[in-house]
Amino acid sequence: MDSILALLADPAAWVALATLIVMEVVLGIDNLVFISILTNKLPAAHRARARRVDIGLALVLRLVLLAAIAWIVSLTAPLFTLFGHGFSCKDLILIAGGLFLVWKATKEIHHNVDPDPEGDMFGPSVVQLGFAAAITQILLLDLVFSIDSIITAVGMTPHVPIMVVAVIVAVSVMLLAAGPLSRFIEANPTIVMLALGFLLLIGTTLIAEGFGAHVPKGYIYAAMAFSGLVEGLNMMARRARARKRAAARQG
């Protein structure tokens, strides 16, 4: 109790908390994009429940990992060396998660652009997933993003209470944003392709980091923000042309 009161009275602790919340929210965007795309493949009646279940499980997973913080830190210890690079458990998890993201995004892009996907190498042309299948796929990526999130938190502050509060706030923001983001993606087909491109970028970044090539997150999010801005301008232009055509027909 005394240590918690000391933290509450420490301005540096509040700065660390604010910074970590921002970092956790930013890291959660990747997870949220994947959740939005995958839950939109479910029947409409199940989407909201799937998002709540997935984000709730993501919170539980992060808190469990925080409880096992000593083990999480040890994940960065090299297990073996290959081509002059020492691979740790964290590296292997990042590579596996990145490969899964690249495969999933490529599969979804293929089904979006191929008018007749029957019999292709990516499987049957089923547009809707089962509830359990969607939850399982999202949980696999939750594990990757959760480990990355917790290791980031450990690197920013030694205080577990600060980490816990930051994780709870970040996941709460994800829960509030999941519904509007999913509806926005569903209502704008071009945004789906942009989001899938983001998943390819994120997956490639995870693979690169697993092989020891650190990619500054600022570059990744700057590229995503610029792409989003360009697509936003395209959407505004399309709506302006649609209004002009509607006015011309009425005139």
N, C-alpha and C positions, 0 to 999 in steps of 0.2 A: 504493500500500500504506500509506504514512504517513497519508494522508487517511482511509482506512478505519479504521486503528488509532485515529486521533484521534476519529472518530465513536463507536467502541466505548467510548472512555473518557469520552464526553460525556453526562452525565445528560439534558440537554435533547434529545439525539438519540434516546435511549430513550423519552422521553415522546412525542416526535413520532412515533416508530415505532408505539407502542401506540395513540395516537390515530388515526393513519392506518389501521392495521389494522381498528380498529372501524368507521371511516368506510367503508372498502372493503367490509367484510362487509355493512354495512347497505345500501350501494348495490347489492351483489350479490344481495340478497334479491329485488329486482324482476326481475332477470334469471332467477333460479332459479325463481320462480313461473311465468314464461313457459315456461321449459324443461320444467318438470314437467307443465304442462297439455298442451303440444304433443307431448312424447314419449309421453304416455299415449294418444295417438291412434294410435300405432304398434302393430304386432303385439307381443305380450308378449315374444317371443324377441329382439326388436331394441331394446327400450327401454333396457336397461342400457348397451348398446354406444353407442346414440345419445347418452345423457347423458354418457358418458365422452368421446366424440369432441367433442361440443359444448363441454364445459367445458375440455377440452384446447386446442381451437382458441381459446376465449376467452382462455386464458392466453397463448398465442402472440401473439394479436392485441394484448393489452395490453402485452406486452414489446416488440413491434415499435413500437407507438405511443410507448412510453417511449424507445426508441432514436431516434425522430424528434421528440423533445420540443420542439425549437425550432419545428418546423412546426406541432405541436399548439397551442402558445401563439399562433401567428399566426392560427389559425382564429377567434380572437375579434375580429380586425380587421374593421370593417364593409366589405362589398362594395358595398352600395347602400342608399339610404334610401327608405323608403316610409311614408307617413302619419306622418312625423316620427320614425320609428324606423330606426336603422341595422341592417341584417341582415348577420350574418357567416356564414361556412361552418358554424360550430357551430350557430347559430340554425336554419339551413336543415335541418341533419341532425336536430336535435331535433324540429322540426316534422314532418319526413317520418317519423321514428320514432314520434312520438306519433300521427300519423294512421294509421299501420300498426297500432299497438297497439289504437286505438279500433275500427278496422275488424275486426281479428281477434277481439277480445273480443266485439263485437256479433254477429259471425257465429257464434261458439261459443255464446253465450247463446241466439241464435235456434234453433240446432239442438238445444239442450238443452230448450227449452220447447215447440217446435213438434212435435206428434206425427207430422205428415206433411209434412216439409220438401221433398218432391219438387217440382221445377219452380219453386222460389222464387228470388228475386233473388240469393241468396247462393251459388247453384250446386248441383250434384248432392248427393244425400244419401249421401255417402261418409263412413263413420265412422272410417276409418283412412287415415292419410297414407302416402305412400311415404317410404322412408328418406331419399332425396336431397332430397325436398321439405321434410321436417322440418328437416334440417340447414341447407338454404338459408335458410329462414325464420328460424331461430334465429340464424344468422350475421348476417343483416341487423340484428336487434335487438342482437346482441353488439357490432356496430360502434357503434351509438348509445350503449349503456351503457359501452362501453370508452372512448370519447372523453370522456364525462361523468366517468367514473372517473379518467382520467389528468389531466384539467384540474383536478379536485378535488385530486388529489395534488400537482400543480404549485403550486396555491394554498396548500398547507399546509406544504410543505418544499422547500427548494432542492436537497436532497441526493438524487441519483438512486439510490444504493445503498439508501437508506431506502425509496424508492418501489418498487424492485424487490422487496425483501423483503416489504413490505406487500402487494403485488399477489400474489405467490406464496402467501403465507399465506392471503389472502382466497379465492383460487381453490381452494386445497386444502380450505378449509372448505366451499365450495360443492360440491366433488366428494364429500365425506363426507356432506353433508346431502341431496344430490340424490335418492338412492335412497329413504331413509325419507320424504322430503317427497312424492315422487311416489306412493309406496304409500299414504300417508295420504290424499292427495287422491283417489286412485282408490277407496279403501274408503269414503269419506264423500262422497256426491253433493252434499250441501248445501255442503260446503267448495269444490266445483268452482265453484258459482255465486258464492260469496264471493270466491274467487280471481279469477274473471273480472271481478267488480266492482272488485277491486284494480287489475286491468290497465286498466280504463276510467279509473280515477282517475289511475294513473301516466301513461297516454297523454295525458289532458287536461292534466296538470301539465307534461309535456314540451312540448306545444303552447304552453301559456301562457308557459313560459320562453323558447321560441323567439321569441315576440312581445315579449319584454322584461319580462314580469310575473313577477318572482321570487316563488316560493312556498316559504316555509321548510320544509325537509324534516321538521323536527320535527312540524309540524302533520299532514303526510301520514302519517307513521309512527304518530303518536298515534291518528289516526282508524283506521288499519288495525289497530292493537293493540286498540283498544276494540271494533271489529267482531269481531275474532278472539275476544276474551273473551266477548262476548255469544253467539257461535256455540258456543263451548266449553261455556257454561252450558246452551244448548239441547240439545247433544249429551248432556250428563250427565243432563238431565231426560228425554230420550227413552229413554236406557238404563235409567233408574230405572223408568219406566213399563213398559218391556218386561220387566224382571225381575219387576215386580209382577204383570203379566198372566200370565207363566209360572208364578209361584208360585200364583196363583189357579186356573190350569188343573190344576196338580198336586194342589191341595187339594181 
